Amino acid sequence: MGSFPPSPPNGGQRRDAGEPRIEPEILRPVPEYMPPQPVERRRPRTGWASAPATYTLVAINCLVFLAMTIKGVSPVNPAPEQLLHFGADNAGAVLINGEWARIVTAMFVHVGILHLATNMWCLWNLGLLAEPLMGSMGVFSVYLLTGAAGNLMSTLVNWLWPIREGGAVGFPVGAGASGAVFGIAGALIILLKSQRLPVPPIELKRLRKSVIYFAAINLVIGFSISGGTRVFGSGISIDNMAHLGGFTCGLLFAVPMVPRLGSPRPIFNSRLRLAIGMIIGLLILFAFYIAKLAG
């Protein structure tokens, strides 16, 4: 019985030995069409959400000033007694009457609308720059602690060199956020020197130089105005000791810190706690020294 050759795999057509073999196409199921999924992008925070501490501090200062004007205090030229009523600093009230709370409350009291506007403009600009570097808690802390340091320095100097007129001894009334503003500037000068910041070095150098110029120019202006007031016997009185004390405290506050940007959160938090604890300890010792000197 004869045998038949097997059928060729290409549908009955024979292929030559040299012809390349064509494999049948392997069909795979085509997936259903999936529309592109939207990528969730984090919107940059703006306004209050970008710097809550800065905006809150500005709001507190403005609300205190509003409350003062509602109570009848002149918005242009308030009397010293009115400022004292709302918590302004005074060496006699602090060291004789024991009203130490004025060291804190005075940084929220302002001598007129122009004084408030200039301080809040500086606080807003420096705070928006500082808050990404030290966080909201850092801005709150540096404002309160450096402001207190400035008021303590002012209290000490005014106690040692009081106003003497006709045999009577008096102490000037001090108020304003400028000591705390200088404190934020001092902290920024240190933090902007960090190599951890994800910012081009040229930009960092420019920002740091701007803050240094701000502090230097305003200190020079303050001392010049005060010197002119002493020479001519009248004029604006600038509390330069509060500025100097706040600025020096700001430098010390930032020394143990690392900037929040570019640093692991645990390291930043531990350094911030260290800075706060160190400054609180120094301020307590400074206050004890002033109290003992006055006693």
Backbone as CSV, one residue per row, in Angstrom:
resi,resn,N_x,N_y,N_z,CA_x,CA_y,CA_z,C_x,C_y,C_z
1,MET,0.848,-1.181,0.000,0.000,0.000,0.000,0.887,1.235,0.000
2,GLY,0.617,2.119,-0.863,1.475,3.276,-0.979,1.247,4.289,0.131
3,SER,2.246,5.138,0.414,2.155,6.186,1.441,2.128,7.548,0.765
4,PHE,1.422,8.449,1.394,1.295,9.795,0.844,2.200,10.753,1.636
5,PRO,2.821,11.677,0.966,3.693,12.632,1.691,2.848,13.553,2.564
6,PRO,3.367,13.969,3.668,2.609,14.860,4.563,2.316,16.198,3.885
7,SER,1.168,16.768,4.237,0.783,18.041,3.649,1.704,19.147,4.160
8,PRO,2.073,20.022,3.265,2.941,21.134,3.704,2.198,22.050,4.650
9,PRO,2.887,22.657,5.596,2.230,23.493,6.596,1.729,24.819,6.061
10,ASN,2.087,25.176,4.832,1.702,26.489,4.320,0.453,26.398,3.453
11,GLY,-0.488,25.554,3.870,-1.765,25.478,3.174,-1.704,24.687,1.897
12,GLY,-0.845,23.694,1.798,-0.805,22.810,0.644,0.226,23.202,-0.368
13,GLN,0.850,24.332,-0.195,1.884,24.750,-1.129,3.230,24.310,-0.619
14,ARG,3.976,23.735,-1.529,5.313,23.312,-1.151,6.255,24.492,-1.193
15,ARG,7.263,24.459,-0.380,8.291,25.500,-0.399,9.626,24.873,-0.667
16,ASP,10.463,25.606,-1.317,11.799,25.093,-1.609,12.595,25.013,-0.333
17,ALA,13.637,24.253,-0.379,14.460,24.053,0.813,15.130,25.347,1.247
18,GLY,15.423,26.210,0.293,16.106,27.446,0.635,15.182,28.583,1.026
19,GLU,13.894,28.369,0.893,12.946,29.434,1.202,12.787,29.564,2.702
20,PRO,12.816,30.761,3.227,12.690,30.901,4.687,11.309,30.484,5.149
21,ARG,11.274,29.888,6.297,10.021,29.401,6.872,9.257,30.572,7.496
22,ILE,7.983,30.700,7.179,7.131,31.755,7.703,6.265,31.169,8.791
23,GLU,6.506,31.595,9.988,5.725,31.083,11.113,4.357,31.739,11.124
24,PRO,3.359,30.986,11.511,2.033,31.598,11.606,2.024,32.683,12.673
25,GLU,1.270,33.756,12.440,1.205,34.883,13.366,0.491,34.467,14.644
26,ILE,1.108,34.805,15.747,0.506,34.499,17.048,-0.347,35.684,17.449
27,LEU,-1.623,35.469,17.568,-2.548,36.543,17.885,-2.677,36.680,19.391
28,ARG,-2.499,37.899,19.878,-2.633,38.176,21.298,-3.835,39.093,21.493
29,PRO,-4.535,38.923,22.603,-5.705,39.786,22.834,-5.271,41.238,23.027
30,VAL,-5.947,42.155,22.376,-5.641,43.585,22.475,-6.351,44.132,23.699
31,PRO,-5.609,44.789,24.625,-6.272,45.325,25.814,-7.240,46.428,25.441
32,GLU,-8.253,46.571,26.291,-9.215,47.624,26.059,-8.530,48.989,26.189
33,TYR,-9.035,49.956,25.488,-8.444,51.303,25.502,-8.671,51.950,26.870
34,MET,-7.582,52.405,27.460,-7.650,53.083,28.751,-7.267,54.531,28.549
35,PRO,-8.168,55.433,28.854,-7.825,56.854,28.694,-6.721,57.237,29.659
36,PRO,-5.868,58.177,29.308,-4.778,58.599,30.222,-5.336,59.135,31.526
37,GLN,-4.730,58.654,32.633,-5.175,59.072,33.954,-4.556,60.418,34.309
38,PRO,-5.337,61.306,34.885,-4.773,62.611,35.283,-3.761,62.449,36.397
39,VAL,-2.637,63.151,36.277,-1.584,63.106,37.292,-1.891,64.146,38.358
40,GLU,-1.949,63.686,39.606,-2.251,64.600,40.702,-1.028,65.451,41.016
41,ARG,-1.180,66.723,40.885,-0.079,67.638,41.151,-0.399,68.464,42.377
42,ARG,0.578,68.585,43.240,0.397,69.369,44.450,0.500,70.844,44.118
43,ARG,-0.578,71.553,44.383,-0.578,72.974,44.100,0.320,73.722,45.090
44,PRO,1.101,74.658,44.595,1.928,75.444,45.530,1.046,76.240,46.473
45,ARG,1.419,76.241,47.740,0.643,76.970,48.732,0.875,78.465,48.581
46,THR,-0.201,79.192,48.685,-0.104,80.636,48.560,-0.817,81.281,49.724
47,GLY,-0.535,82.577,49.922,-1.237,83.302,50.962,-0.922,82.788,52.345
48,TRP,-1.969,82.727,53.160,-1.806,82.345,54.561,-1.195,80.956,54.701
49,ALA,-1.578,80.027,53.830,-1.093,78.650,53.950,0.406,78.548,53.724
50,SER,0.997,79.482,52.983,2.427,79.412,52.710,3.271,79.876,53.894
51,ALA,2.729,80.731,54.739,3.480,81.270,55.884,2.506,81.633,57.001
52,PRO,1.884,80.647,57.639,0.857,80.945,58.648,1.374,81.729,59.841
53,ALA,2.603,81.461,60.274,3.144,82.183,61.429,3.320,83.664,61.112
54,THR,3.843,83.964,59.943,4.070,85.359,59.559,2.756,86.124,59.500
55,TYR,1.778,85.552,58.822,0.488,86.230,58.697,-0.210,86.354,60.052
56,THR,-0.070,85.352,60.904,-0.693,85.407,62.229,-0.071,86.506,63.079
57,LEU,1.255,86.618,63.045,1.927,87.659,63.824,1.560,89.047,63.329
58,VAL,1.491,89.221,62.012,1.064,90.518,61.470,-0.367,90.829,61.905
59,ALA,-1.236,89.814,61.870,-2.634,90.014,62.257,-2.763,90.387,63.730
60,ILE,-1.982,89.732,64.594,-2.048,90.038,66.031,-1.642,91.486,66.278
61,ASN,-0.550,91.910,65.653,-0.109,93.300,65.824,-1.161,94.292,65.343
62,CYS,-1.781,94.006,64.211,-2.805,94.911,63.676,-4.050,94.923,64.553
63,LEU,-4.434,93.759,65.094,-5.611,93.694,65.963,-5.376,94.442,67.269
64,VAL,-4.161,94.354,67.811,-3.850,95.104,69.025,-3.947,96.599,68.754
65,PHE,-3.404,97.026,67.624,-3.477,98.450,67.278,-4.926,98.884,67.070
66,LEU,-5.727,98.036,66.434,-7.144,98.348,66.238,-7.864,98.474,67.576
67,ALA,-7.565,97.560,68.499,-8.177,97.630,69.826,-7.773,98.908,70.549
68,MET,-6.534,99.329,70.384,-6.083,100.564,71.013,-6.857,101.767,70.479
69,THR,-7.029,101.829,69.156,-7.746,102.974,68.578,-9.223,102.958,68.973
70,ILE,-9.821,101.771,69.060,-11.226,101.677,69.487,-11.387,102.177,70.914
71,LYS,-10.372,101.948,71.723,-10.414,102.400,73.119,-10.051,103.877,73.271
72,GLY,-9.837,104.570,72.177,-9.600,106.006,72.256,-8.160,106.436,72.140
73,VAL,-7.229,105.502,71.887,-5.822,105.873,71.738,-5.629,106.532,70.373
74,SER,-4.876,107.603,70.336,-4.628,108.300,69.083,-3.871,107.393,68.117
75,PRO,-4.362,107.236,66.875,-3.657,106.388,65.907,-2.407,107.036,65.329
76,VAL,-2.186,108.296,65.633,-1.031,109.013,65.086,0.008,109.317,66.157
77,ASN,-0.447,109.822,67.290,0.482,110.240,68.344,-0.053,109.832,69.715
78,PRO,0.032,108.552,70.060,-0.498,108.106,71.354,0.345,108.619,72.519
79,ALA,-0.299,108.831,73.639,0.395,109.306,74.835,1.131,108.142,75.504
80,PRO,2.251,108.439,76.199,2.980,107.369,76.894,2.101,106.595,77.876
81,GLU,1.198,107.287,78.562,0.322,106.595,79.523,-0.584,105.601,78.803
82,GLN,-1.046,105.955,77.612,-1.893,105.036,76.856,-1.110,103.813,76.401
83,LEU,0.118,104.021,75.984,0.957,102.891,75.573,1.230,101.959,76.749
84,LEU,1.505,102.545,77.915,1.734,101.723,79.105,0.498,100.921,79.474
85,HIS,-0.667,101.503,79.279,-1.911,100.809,79.605,-2.075,99.544,78.772
86,PHE,-1.570,99.571,77.548,-1.715,98.414,76.659,-0.489,97.499,76.664
87,GLY,0.458,97.740,77.562,1.549,96.776,77.740,2.895,97.173,77.224
88,ALA,3.140,98.443,76.968,4.460,98.890,76.516,5.506,98.662,77.601
89,ASP,6.754,98.640,77.183,7.854,98.375,78.103,8.266,99.653,78.837
90,ASN,8.696,99.494,80.070,9.192,100.605,80.875,10.043,100.021,81.991
91,ALA,11.267,100.514,82.106,12.197,99.939,83.081,11.664,100.037,84.499
92,GLY,11.041,101.148,84.849,10.495,101.297,86.191,9.360,100.324,86.457
93,ALA,8.446,100.183,85.476,7.325,99.261,85.656,7.802,97.824,85.785
94,VAL,8.841,97.470,85.046,9.340,96.092,85.077,10.132,95.823,86.347
95,LEU,11.099,96.683,86.665,12.039,96.384,87.740,11.581,96.871,89.112
96,ILE,10.730,97.865,89.144,10.231,98.339,90.439,8.889,97.697,90.771
97,ASN,7.987,97.684,89.787,6.655,97.123,90.030,6.557,95.637,89.725
98,GLY,7.610,95.072,89.155,7.603,93.635,88.867,6.706,93.224,87.720
99,GLU,6.462,94.113,86.765,5.570,93.819,85.637,6.383,93.236,84.466
100,TRP,6.864,92.020,84.654,7.742,91.388,83.677,7.026,90.987,82.396
101,ALA,5.709,90.889,82.447,4.966,90.531,81.237,5.146,91.568,80.137
102,ARG,5.518,92.789,80.514,5.729,93.839,79.517,6.869,93.493,78.556
103,ILE,7.779,92.653,78.982,8.875,92.240,78.109,8.323,91.548,76.857
104,VAL,7.182,90.873,77.002,6.547,90.187,75.864,5.480,91.055,75.209
105,THR,4.621,91.670,76.005,3.497,92.421,75.429,3.950,93.637,74.628
106,ALA,5.093,94.212,74.990,5.550,95.435,74.315,5.832,95.210,72.840
107,MET,6.128,93.978,72.445,6.453,93.738,71.039,5.215,93.684,70.147
108,PHE,4.031,93.839,70.745,2.792,93.878,69.975,2.107,95.246,70.045
109,VAL,2.745,96.217,70.681,2.198,97.570,70.843,3.005,98.528,69.971
110,HIS,2.313,99.431,69.269,3.016,100.342,68.365,2.618,101.792,68.608
111,VAL,3.582,102.662,68.325,3.435,104.089,68.584,2.926,104.772,67.317
112,GLY,1.688,104.536,66.968,1.101,105.193,65.819,1.048,104.308,64.585
113,ILE,0.244,104.747,63.616,0.000,103.967,62.402,1.244,103.841,61.536
114,LEU,2.068,104.885,61.469,3.282,104.819,60.667,4.267,103.810,61.256
115,HIS,4.406,103.810,62.569,5.262,102.843,63.253,4.801,101.422,62.973
116,LEU,3.496,101.201,63.063,2.935,99.879,62.786,3.181,99.473,61.338
117,ALA,2.925,100.376,60.388,3.039,100.040,58.972,4.468,99.653,58.595
118,THR,5.444,100.413,59.056,6.839,100.107,58.703,7.287,98.786,59.320
119,ASN,6.918,98.550,60.570,7.306,97.292,61.210,6.633,96.092,60.564
120,MET,5.349,96.220,60.220,4.640,95.101,59.617,5.135,94.820,58.200
121,TRP,5.524,95.860,57.481,6.091,95.644,56.151,7.393,94.845,56.241
122,CYS,8.239,95.209,57.177,9.496,94.472,57.368,9.233,93.052,57.865
123,LEU,8.309,92.904,58.815,7.993,91.577,59.347,7.441,90.678,58.255
124,TRP,6.579,91.197,57.417,5.968,90.405,56.355,7.032,89.931,55.358
125,ASN,7.908,90.834,54.924,8.934,90.457,53.953,9.939,89.468,54.521
126,LEU,10.445,89.742,55.711,11.429,88.840,56.319,10.786,87.524,56.728
127,GLY,9.530,87.572,57.208,8.854,86.350,57.623,8.599,85.412,56.463
128,LEU,8.201,85.940,55.311,7.977,85.094,54.139,9.270,84.431,53.672
129,LEU,10.384,85.082,53.886,11.676,84.481,53.545,12.115,83.480,54.603
130,ALA,11.803,83.762,55.871,12.292,82.916,56.965,11.471,81.654,57.166
131,GLU,10.168,81.714,56.931,9.315,80.575,57.297,9.652,79.286,56.543
132,PRO,9.973,79.314,55.240,10.401,78.062,54.601,11.693,77.498,55.184
133,LEU,12.526,78.363,55.770,13.809,77.916,56.302,13.713,77.388,57.725
134,MET,12.811,77.935,58.554,12.750,77.531,59.950,11.378,77.054,60.389
135,GLY,10.417,76.988,59.472,9.094,76.497,59.814,8.281,77.507,60.606
136,SER,6.999,77.211,60.760,6.111,78.127,61.481,6.491,78.238,62.948
137,MET,6.797,77.095,63.577,7.210,77.139,64.983,8.500,77.925,65.152
138,GLY,9.397,77.811,64.202,10.636,78.570,64.277,10.410,80.062,64.187
139,VAL,9.499,80.487,63.309,9.217,81.916,63.170,8.548,82.456,64.430
140,PHE,7.567,81.709,64.972,6.941,82.128,66.226,7.987,82.255,67.329
141,SER,8.855,81.265,67.410,9.850,81.236,68.484,10.852,82.370,68.353
142,VAL,11.368,82.565,67.137,12.385,83.605,66.974,11.775,84.989,67.182
143,TYR,10.515,85.178,66.809,9.857,86.466,67.042,9.739,86.744,68.536
144,LEU,9.203,85.790,69.284,8.973,86.009,70.713,10.280,86.110,71.495
145,LEU,11.223,85.228,71.194,12.452,85.181,71.982,13.375,86.363,71.673
146,THR,13.529,86.693,70.399,14.402,87.831,70.076,13.742,89.155,70.449
147,GLY,12.410,89.213,70.323,11.717,90.415,70.787,11.884,90.612,72.282
148,ALA,11.810,89.515,73.044,12.028,89.591,74.490,13.464,89.986,74.806
149,ALA,14.413,89.451,74.045,15.817,89.813,74.263,16.036,91.302,74.023
150,GLY,15.428,91.837,72.968,15.555,93.262,72.697,14.958,94.117,73.800
151,ASN,13.797,93.728,74.304,13.161,94.495,75.377,13.943,94.387,76.682
152,LEU,14.543,93.228,76.943,15.388,93.106,78.137,16.621,94.001,78.033
153,MET,17.226,94.028,76.855,18.386,94.895,76.661,17.999,96.360,76.828
154,SER,16.851,96.743,76.270,16.377,98.117,76.418,16.101,98.457,77.877
155,THR,15.489,97.516,78.602,15.195,97.736,80.023,16.476,97.942,80.823
156,LEU,17.480,97.138,80.544,18.749,97.256,81.262,19.405,98.616,81.004
157,VAL,19.502,99.008,79.741,20.166,100.271,79.410,19.392,101.458,79.970
158,ASN,18.064,101.428,79.863,17.262,102.540,80.401,17.343,102.619,81.925
159,TRP,17.526,101.470,82.581,17.680,101.478,84.038,19.025,102.085,84.442
160,LEU,20.068,101.735,83.677,21.402,102.236,84.007,21.559,103.709,83.649
161,TRP,20.908,104.169,82.585,21.006,105.565,82.159,19.600,106.140,81.997
162,PRO,18.937,106.438,83.095,17.564,106.969,83.034,17.549,108.421,82.579
163,ILE,16.354,108.922,82.376,16.155,110.322,82.015,16.126,111.155,83.292
164,ARG,16.959,112.163,83.356,17.017,113.019,84.555,16.645,114.443,84.158
165,GLU,15.578,114.937,84.739,15.115,116.294,84.468,14.695,116.959,85.773
166,GLY,15.403,118.014,86.127,15.059,118.764,87.327,15.116,117.943,88.599
167,GLY,16.063,117.047,88.672,16.194,116.214,89.863,15.312,114.985,89.857
168,ALA,14.369,114.894,88.924,13.492,113.730,88.834,14.102,112.696,87.885
169,VAL,13.850,111.453,88.196,14.364,110.346,87.381,13.184,109.671,86.698
170,GLY,13.275,109.487,85.401,12.208,108.838,84.648,12.775,107.839,83.662
171,PHE,11.899,106.990,83.165,12.307,105.959,82.211,11.441,106.058,80.961
172,PRO,12.040,105.970,79.781,11.250,106.070,78.545,10.342,104.870,78.354
173,VAL,9.321,105.054,77.556,8.381,103.989,77.224,8.794,103.390,75.880
174,GLY,8.927,102.087,75.852,9.344,101.404,74.628,8.267,100.473,74.112
175,ALA,8.088,100.444,72.797,7.078,99.581,72.195,7.441,99.311,70.746
176,GLY,6.912,98.221,70.222,7.107,97.919,68.811,7.709,96.551,68.561
177,ALA,7.536,96.090,67.330,8.021,94.768,66.928,9.403,94.805,66.300
178,SER,10.038,95.978,66.302,11.299,96.101,65.578,12.412,95.234,66.154
179,GLY,12.431,95.036,67.470,13.442,94.147,68.044,13.301,92.738,67.509
180,ALA,12.053,92.244,67.405,11.811,90.907,66.859,12.122,90.862,65.367
181,VAL,11.834,91.942,64.652,12.146,91.996,63.222,13.653,91.897,62.998
182,PHE,14.421,92.617,63.804,15.877,92.501,63.713,16.334,91.094,64.102
183,GLY,15.621,90.455,65.027,15.960,89.086,65.395,15.780,88.123,64.242
184,ILE,14.698,88.269,63.483,14.478,87.419,62.309,15.577,87.657,61.277
185,ALA,15.967,88.924,61.107,17.046,89.242,60.170,18.352,88.573,60.599
186,GLY,18.658,88.609,61.891,19.876,87.963,62.372,19.863,86.468,62.134
187,ALA,18.726,85.818,62.372,18.621,84.375,62.133,18.778,84.051,60.652
188,LEU,18.216,84.886,59.790,18.321,84.643,58.352,19.763,84.737,57.867
189,ILE,20.515,85.667,58.413,21.909,85.828,57.990,22.692,84.535,58.225
190,ILE,22.407,83.844,59.318,23.090,82.577,59.603,22.534,81.451,58.734
191,LEU,21.214,81.315,58.648,20.611,80.193,57.932,20.885,80.245,56.434
192,LEU,20.931,81.432,55.860,21.175,81.552,54.425,22.616,81.220,54.052
193,LYS,23.455,80.979,55.028,24.841,80.566,54.775,24.953,79.051,54.612
194,SER,23.902,78.307,54.922,23.945,76.848,54.912,24.140,76.296,53.503
195,GLN,24.923,75.228,53.418,25.155,74.548,52.147,24.083,73.517,51.834
196,ARG,23.160,73.280,52.768,22.110,72.282,52.554,20.971,72.812,51.682
197,LEU,20.862,74.103,51.541,19.711,74.674,50.861,19.736,74.346,49.369
198,PRO,18.616,73.860,48.832,18.549,73.542,47.395,18.301,74.787,46.552
199,VAL,19.144,75.766,46.716,19.018,77.048,46.020,20.374,77.363,45.389
200,PRO,20.392,77.893,44.181,21.680,78.238,43.558,22.499,79.167,44.451
201,PRO,23.792,78.925,44.559,24.640,79.753,45.439,24.570,81.240,45.138
202,ILE,24.436,81.604,43.871,24.369,83.029,43.531,23.120,83.661,44.132
203,GLU,21.991,82.939,44.071,20.752,83.454,44.634,20.842,83.563,46.151
204,LEU,21.444,82.550,46.787,21.618,82.594,48.243,22.476,83.789,48.655
205,LYS,23.536,83.996,47.928,24.424,85.114,48.249,23.695,86.440,48.112
206,ARG,22.859,86.558,47.089,22.115,87.795,46.882,21.113,88.032,48.010
207,LEU,20.389,86.975,48.404,19.413,87.111,49.482,20.095,87.469,50.798
208,ARG,21.183,86.792,51.086,21.890,87.036,52.346,22.445,88.456,52.388
209,LYS,22.978,88.913,51.266,23.510,90.272,51.215,22.401,91.296,51.431
210,SER,21.211,91.030,50.895,20.084,91.950,51.076,19.694,92.057,52.547
211,VAL,19.677,90.918,53.254,19.315,90.933,54.674,20.379,91.662,55.488
212,ILE,21.651,91.439,55.160,22.740,92.128,55.864,22.628,93.644,55.660
213,TYR,22.372,94.061,54.423,22.208,95.498,54.144,21.030,96.072,54.914
214,PHE,19.926,95.312,54.971,18.749,95.776,55.712,19.100,96.044,57.175
215,ALA,19.763,95.069,57.810,20.104,95.216,59.225,21.098,96.350,59.432
216,ALA,22.130,96.400,58.622,23.166,97.416,58.806,22.628,98.824,58.580
217,ILE,21.890,99.012,57.501,21.377,100.356,57.187,20.419,100.836,58.258
218,ASN,19.527,99.958,58.712,18.553,100.378,59.719,19.193,100.623,61.082
219,LEU,20.233,99.871,61.408,20.941,100.158,62.654,21.640,101.517,62.578
220,VAL,22.278,101.784,61.457,22.950,103.076,61.294,21.937,104.222,61.342
221,ILE,20.819,104.064,60.660,19.782,105.101,60.667,19.260,105.331,62.078
222,GLY,19.018,104.240,62.791,18.502,104.361,64.155,19.445,105.111,65.074
223,PHE,20.719,104.758,65.041,21.693,105.439,65.900,21.888,106.889,65.461
224,SER,21.798,107.166,64.166,21.955,108.544,63.685,20.797,109.415,64.154
225,ILE,19.572,108.874,64.065,18.403,109.646,64.504,18.460,109.907,66.002
226,SER,18.821,108.889,66.766,18.915,109.072,68.213,19.994,110.068,68.581
227,GLY,21.128,110.010,67.863,22.189,110.973,68.126,21.751,112.392,67.826
228,GLY,21.018,112.578,66.715,20.520,113.904,66.394,19.509,114.411,67.406
229,THR,18.682,113.503,67.926,17.706,113.890,68.951,18.402,114.376,70.212
230,ARG,19.486,113.713,70.600,20.223,114.135,71.800,20.884,115.488,71.582
231,VAL,21.417,115.706,70.386,22.121,116.961,70.120,21.155,118.144,70.107
232,PHE,20.028,117.981,69.431,19.096,119.101,69.252,18.018,119.158,70.333
233,GLY,17.962,118.123,71.165,17.017,118.138,72.270,15.595,117.789,71.902
234,SER,15.328,117.468,70.653,13.984,117.077,70.234,14.085,116.212,68.984
235,GLY,13.029,115.463,68.727,13.017,114.586,67.563,12.485,113.211,67.919
236,ILE,12.657,112.293,67.003,12.163,110.930,67.194,13.142,110.155,68.051
237,SER,12.618,109.391,68.984,13.460,108.546,69.839,13.392,107.101,69.342
238,ILE,14.526,106.553,68.967,14.610,105.184,68.458,15.205,104.294,69.541
239,ASP,14.564,103.158,69.786,15.061,102.226,70.799,16.111,101.312,70.158
240,ASN,17.319,101.841,69.998,18.376,101.089,69.332,18.830,99.872,70.129
241,MET,18.718,99.934,71.449,19.124,98.787,72.252,18.211,97.588,72.009
242,ALA,16.923,97.854,71.779,16.007,96.758,71.441,16.389,96.148,70.097
243,HIS,16.772,96.988,69.139,17.197,96.493,67.831,18.460,95.646,67.962
244,LEU,19.433,96.175,68.699,20.710,95.486,68.843,20.543,94.174,69.616
245,GLY,19.746,94.216,70.686,19.514,93.002,71.461,18.787,91.937,70.672
246,GLY,17.762,92.337,69.905,17.043,91.375,69.087,17.908,90.775,67.997
247,PHE,18.720,91.614,67.357,19.593,91.141,66.281,20.624,90.139,66.809
248,THR,21.251,90.458,67.926,22.252,89.559,68.503,21.621,88.234,68.904
249,CYS,20.432,88.293,69.481,19.745,87.067,69.877,19.378,86.230,68.653
250,GLY,18.989,86.886,67.543,18.676,86.152,66.323,19.874,85.396,65.779
251,LEU,21.050,86.023,65.837,22.271,85.330,65.417,22.522,84.099,66.271
252,LEU,22.388,84.249,67.596,22.605,83.115,68.504,21.563,82.025,68.294
253,PHE,20.319,82.427,68.052,19.241,81.460,67.860,19.536,80.536,66.678
254,ALA,20.077,81.078,65.596,20.274,80.296,64.380,21.549,79.473,64.377
255,VAL,22.483,79.750,65.291,23.774,79.048,65.272,23.621,77.535,65.365
256,PRO,22.809,76.975,66.290,22.706,75.518,66.352,21.728,74.924,65.344
257,MET,21.069,75.754,64.571,20.018,75.261,63.684,20.553,74.870,62.310
258,VAL,19.799,74.003,61.653,19.966,73.752,60.227,18.687,74.238,59.556
259,PRO,18.748,74.683,58.304,17.516,75.138,57.661,16.566,73.982,57.405
260,ARG,15.302,74.248,57.458,14.297,73.213,57.214,14.411,72.656,55.803
261,LEU,14.624,73.529,54.826,14.796,73.081,53.445,16.120,72.333,53.304
262,GLY,16.054,71.135,52.747,17.265,70.361,52.505,17.761,69.557,53.676
263,SER,17.050,69.547,54.808,17.481,68.794,55.994,16.422,67.763,56.364
264,PRO,16.832,66.597,56.853,15.851,65.630,57.342,15.046,66.224,58.491
265,ARG,13.746,65.908,58.520,12.873,66.503,59.515,13.334,66.229,60.947
266,PRO,13.758,64.987,61.306,14.189,64.773,62.697,15.373,65.648,63.103
267,ILE,16.311,65.833,62.182,17.470,66.669,62.499,17.040,68.118,62.691
268,PHE,16.186,68.599,61.794,15.722,69.978,61.928,14.972,70.184,63.237
269,ASN,14.061,69.264,63.569,13.269,69.411,64.795,14.151,69.398,66.038
270,SER,15.141,68.521,66.073,16.020,68.458,67.246,16.861,69.728,67.371
271,ARG,17.338,70.243,66.239,18.126,71.480,66.285,17.256,72.674,66.685
272,LEU,16.017,72.695,66.229,15.115,73.784,66.607,14.838,73.764,68.105
273,ARG,14.579,72.572,68.653,14.361,72.461,70.110,15.599,72.904,70.879
274,LEU,16.766,72.546,70.367,18.010,72.956,71.016,18.140,74.474,71.012
275,ALA,17.835,75.108,69.878,17.937,76.570,69.775,16.963,77.249,70.730
276,ILE,15.717,76.764,70.777,14.717,77.357,71.664,15.134,77.213,73.123
277,GLY,15.552,76.014,73.504,15.970,75.796,74.888,17.169,76.636,75.273
278,MET,18.128,76.754,74.363,19.332,77.545,74.648,18.975,79.012,74.871
279,ILE,18.139,79.588,73.992,17.795,81.004,74.108,16.942,81.256,75.343
280,ILE,16.006,80.361,75.638,15.190,80.535,76.850,16.079,80.549,78.087
281,GLY,17.048,79.635,78.137,17.969,79.607,79.273,18.770,80.888,79.392
282,LEU,19.279,81.392,78.271,20.055,82.628,78.297,19.200,83.823,78.722
283,LEU,17.959,83.869,78.249,17.079,84.983,78.614,16.729,84.957,80.096
284,ILE,16.521,83.774,80.639,16.230,83.667,82.074,17.422,84.161,82.892
285,LEU,18.609,83.742,82.495,19.809,84.208,83.202,19.976,85.721,83.070
286,PHE,19.715,86.246,81.893,19.828,87.684,81.661,18.813,88.445,82.510
287,ALA,17.585,87.924,82.591,16.550,88.586,83.407,16.919,88.562,84.882
288,PHE,17.470,87.445,85.367,17.905,87.366,86.765,19.012,88.368,87.036
289,TYR,19.930,88.510,86.067,21.019,89.471,86.238,20.477,90.893,86.345
290,ILE,19.525,91.249,85.457,18.957,92.601,85.495,18.212,92.838,86.807
291,ALA,17.445,91.832,87.254,16.697,91.976,88.497,17.630,92.148,89.693
292,LYS,18.706,91.382,89.698,19.663,91.487,90.803,20.375,92.835,90.769
293,LEU,20.676,93.321,89.572,21.338,94.622,89.440,20.412,95.739,89.930
294,ALA,19.143,95.626,89.611,18.180,96.649,90.040,17.870,96.566,91.511
295,GLY,17.973,95.362,92.055,17.663,95.201,93.479,18.782,95.664,94.369
